């Protein structure tokens, strides 16, 4: 059974991502460490005691579409209501609408714990938090007054309606349409697919954010608008009133996240209401909906990265527990009689340590991204704000892709540790792999994240942001050397080499993009993305190992840092070669694909 690793999370927040220094500097007003610790411990308790026990029920039962209504698994609707009553939905939301306006770092830390408990359950509030941000940033005063308090409290939930059957990730191909009514409202028509928690029984109302085109809209992505379309139209008192003309047509039968209803939504076919068309209101300006939606999507990408971290943690916990209990063979150097726990065998120990390293690295990268987002809001100086905005932009595709790839890898390794029992559903190890597999796909596939990283994020400030970041990593490597810590072994040498490889690959890609050699740059984008993530893993684990914190875990952090450097970072040199030299062979081999 999953137990929230509150101490590990708190340490990474404070001493690796940067929360402690921000608190000491007063960046978040009167927020202090005691309050942070209290929030983390209560979130950990709820995730451990209330969310995790219902995960298996959710996986086995799944959500079901019955007579046009979605029924969530036994106990899930009550669980969601208890979660909302705890105020968790409003951690970072504006205070004027009932939120707590806390740092984003605390929210992503809590998201890790909800997702480790049950990723399928945590998807519901994740989408609602995104809807709150989009409406708070771009919505009219009327929309904010009508919807934000209910969404912040969690009494109502939100969704994100982007893609359609023919479109995939190409939003320029959207066909859903909107028609002006003349009173400030619009009527929406179309079909949307893969809508997470698009219909369910856990909340009184569901607020859909829907991308659609107006009749006179420009072609392509420049002609997309964003609309708020509620399931029930609020009455004069602000309560759910008349049913809007939309419904869930079908639920997807998925590999994993069975408890999360993934819906095909139909808008405006005349099933409900006096006339066809789902009634909605514009969010932001006409034909500028994609910019509004990306307010929701950027933080959603970090939230998806946290799903990867969460799966890493839960799968690692399960694998370690199994390896301690399962006996087989006789481990080298053991003096005990009989069979040894498999955790004593070198290959199993190596596997488990790899899982822990990827978990800790993903957590540190994602928390550091959240910290950058917080700093971009906390700073008042324009130059500092720009710096942190660019740092958050640079880290977002890495946090999303590296963490979700790690989630798949770690969950698969967890099955391997279980052996044949891992392939059998009753142990629960397989669920983590099934759930994890969606995360590299949605909110922009990891390949799309690589394109974004190389083509848009590396050139920020003409490359100054990424070069400055690499300089900071070099300082971290120098700190390892200066510490003269024998227990770190060859960490300094491997970290030096990995940062040099990152620097070389970055320079090559920046030059390729500047010269317009797009195909060559994109051929190396995905290996570069992993290269960056592994380098950050080594650097952040080193930062944690050198932190002066008297919590009794320093020796363990040092040992894991050394293992990571001496066992995982060697891959980075090969990745650099793929970035710089892989394009020609890729082009030459295209004929193989037919």
C-alpha positions, 0 to 999 in steps of 0.5 A, spaced: 500 500 500 502 506 498 504 511 503 506 518 502 513 520 502 512 527 506 519 527 508 522 526 501 517 531 498 518 536 503 526 536 503 526 536 495 521 542 495 525 546 500 532 544 499 533 542 492 527 546 488 528 552 492 522 553 497 526 554 503 530 560 500 524 563 498 520 563 504 526 566 508 526 572 503 519 573 504 517 571 497 510 568 499 508 573 505 507 570 512 507 563 509 512 559 513 515 552 514 511 550 519 505 551 515 508 548 509 509 542 513 502 542 516 499 542 509 504 536 506 502 532 512 495 533 511 495 532 504 499 525 505 494 523 510 489 524 505 492 520 500 495 515 504 488 513 508 483 515 503 485 516 496 490 510 495 485 504 498 480 506 493 485 505 487 484 498 486 476 499 486 477 504 481 481 500 476 477 494 477 470 497 476 471 503 472 466 508 470 460 506 466 455 510 462 448 508 464 442 511 460 446 517 458 449 518 465 456 516 468 457 512 474 464 513 477 466 507 481 464 505 488 466 510 493 469 515 488 463 520 488 464 521 496 471 521 496 471 527 491 466 531 495 471 529 502 477 532 498 473 538 495 471 539 502 478 539 505 479 545 501 484 542 496 482 544 490 483 552 491 490 551 494 493 556 489 486 559 487 485 567 488 483 569 495 477 573 492 474 567 490 475 562 496 482 560 494 488 560 498 493 563 493 499 559 496 505 557 492 504 553 486 510 548 489 505 546 494 500 544 489 504 540 485 507 537 491 500 535 493 498 533 486 504 528 486 500 525 492 493 524 489 496 521 483 500 516 487 494 514 491 490 514 484 492 517 478 485 516 475 482 520 481 486 525 481 485 527 473 478 530 475 481 536 480 487 537 475 482 539 470 478 543 474 484 547 477 486 548 470 479 551 468 480 556 474 486 559 472 484 560 465 477 563 467 481 567 472 486 570 467 482 571 461 474 570 463 470 576 463 468 579 470 461 576 469 464 569 468 468 570 474 463 572 478 458 566 476 463 560 476 470 561 479 467 560 486 464 554 485 470 551 481 475 553 486 471 550 492 470 544 487 463 544 488 463 544 480 468 541 476 472 543 469 474 540 463 478 541 457 475 540 450 480 540 445 481 535 440 476 531 435 476 525 431 480 527 425 484 532 428 489 529 434 494 534 436 493 538 430 488 544 433 488 547 426 484 542 423 478 543 428 471 543 426 467 545 432 463 551 430 460 557 434 454 561 432 453 568 435 446 569 438 446 576 439 445 577 446 453 576 448 452 568 448 454 563 443 451 556 440 456 551 440 456 545 435 461 539 434 464 533 437 470 532 442 473 526 444 478 524 449 475 529 454 477 527 461 471 527 466 467 530 461 461 527 465 460 524 472 456 523 478 461 527 483 459 534 482 453 538 481 455 541 475 461 540 470 464 546 466 466 545 459 472 549 456 471 548 449 475 550 442 471 552 436 470 556 430 466 562 428 463 563 421 468 568 419 474 566 423 481 566 419 483 559 417 488 555 422 490 556 429 488 563 428 481 562 428 480 558 434 476 561 440 475 558 447 468 558 450 465 556 457 459 551 456 456 549 462 452 542 463 447 546 467 445 553 465 446 557 472 439 560 474 438 567 477 441 564 484 447 561 481 445 554 482 445 549 476 438 550 472 436 548 465 440 542 462 444 545 456 445 542 449 450 537 451 451 530 453 456 524 453 455 520 447 460 514 449 466 512 454 473 510 451 475 503 453 482 504 455 489 501 457 489 504 464 486 509 468 479 506 468 476 509 474 477 516 470 471 517 465 474 519 458 468 521 454 466 523 447 462 529 448 456 532 443 455 539 443 448 542 440 445 536 437 438 538 440 437 533 445 436 538 450 433 545 450 428 548 446 433 549 440 439 546 437 446 549 440 449 548 447 449 555 450 456 558 451 460 564 453 467 567 450 473 566 454 478 572 452 477 575 445 474 572 439 479 568 435 484 568 440 482 562 444 488 558 443 492 563 447 487 562 453 487 555 452 495 555 453 494 558 460 491 552 462 495 547 458 502 550 460 500 548 467 497 542 465 503 539 462 507 540 469 501 537 472 502 531 467 509 531 469 507 530 476 503 524 474 509 521 472 513 522 478 507 519 482 507 513 478 515 512 479 514 513 487 508 508 487 511 503 483 518 504 487 514 503 493 511 497 491 517 493 488 521 495 494 516 492 499 515 486 494 523 485 494 524 485 501 519 479 502 520 475 496 525 470 497 529 466 491 536 463 491 542 465 495 545 472 494 552 473 494 556 474 500 550 472 504 551 468 511 544 466 512 541 459 511 536 458 506 533 463 500 535 470 500 530 476 499 531 478 492 533 485 494 539 482 496 541 480 489 545 485 486 541 485 479 535 487 483 538 492 488 541 495 481 534 495 478 531 498 485 536 504 485 535 506 478 527 506 480 529 511 486 534 515 482 529 516 476 523 518 481 528 523 485 530 526 479 523 527 476 521 530 482 526 535 483 526 537 475 518 538 476 518 542 483 524 546 480 519 548 474 514 549 479 518 554 483 520 558 477 513 559 476 512 561 483 518 566 482 515 569 475 509 571 479 513 573 486 518 578 483 516 585 482 522 587 477 521 586 470 528 583 468 527 578 474 520 576 472 522 575 465 528 571 467 523 566 471 518 566 466 523 563 461 526 559 466 519 556 467 518 555 460 525 552 459 523 547 464 516 545 462 517 540 456 523 537 460 518 536 466 513 533 462 517 529 458 522 526 462 518 525 468 512 521 464 517 517 460 520 515 467 513 513 470 513 508 464 520 506 465 519 505 472 513 502 472 515 497 467 522 495 472 517 494 477 513 489 474 520 486 472 522 486 480 515 482 481 517 477 476 511 473 473 507 475 479 508 482 476 504 480 470 498 478 474 493 483 476 492 481 483 499 484 485 497 491 483 504 492 479 501 492 472 496 497 474 502 502 474 504 501 468 497 501 464 496 508 468 502 511 466 502 509 459 497 515 457 502 520 460 507 521 455 501 522 450 496 527 452 497 535 453 502 534 448 506 528 446 513 528 448 515 528 441 511 535 441 515 537 447 521 536 444 519 540 438 517 545 443 524 545 447 528 545 441 525 550 437 522 555 442 525 554 448 532 554 447 532 560 443 529 564 448 533 571 449 537 568 443 540 562 447 542 566 454 537 563 458 539 556 457 546 558 457 545 561 464 542 555 466 548 550 464 553 555 468 549 554 474 549 547 473 557 547 472 557 551 479 553 545 482 559 540 479 564 545 482 561 544 489 561 537 488 569 537 487 569 542 493 566 538 498 571 533 498 566 528 500 569 521 499 562 518 499 560 521 493 566 517 489 566 519 482 560 524 482 564 530 480 567 527 474 561 524 471 557 530 472 562 534 469 562 530 463 554 530 463 554 538 463 559 538 458 555 534 453 549 538 454 553 544 453 555 541 446 549 538 444 545 545 446 550 549 442 549 545 436 542 545 436 542 553 437 546 553 431 542 548 427 536 552 429 539 559 427 541 556 420 534 554 419 536 547 419 530 545 422 530 537 420 537 536 423 535 539 429 528 536 430 532 529 428 535 530 435 530 533 439 527 527 443 534 524 445 536 531 447 530 532 451 532 526 455 539 528 455 537 534 459 533 531 464 538 526 466 543 531 466 538 535 471 537 528 475 545 528 476 545 535 478 539 536 483 541 529 486 548 532 488 545 538 490 540 534 495 546 530 497 550 537 499 545 540 503 546 541 510 540 538 513 540 534 519 534 529 518 538 522 518 538 521 511 544 525 508 548 518 507 542 515 503 542 521 499 549 521 498 549 514 496 543 515 491 547 521 488 553 517 487 549 511 484 546 515 479 552 519 477 556 512 476 551 508 473 546 512 469 550 519 467 554 515 462 548 514 457 548 522 456 555 521 452 551 517 447 545 521 447 549 527 445 552 523 439 545 522 437 543 529 437 549 531 433 550 525 428 543 522 428 540 526 422 544 523 416 542 516 418 535 518 419 534 521 412 538 515 409 533 510 412 527 513 411 526 509 405 526 503 409 519 506 412 516 505 405 
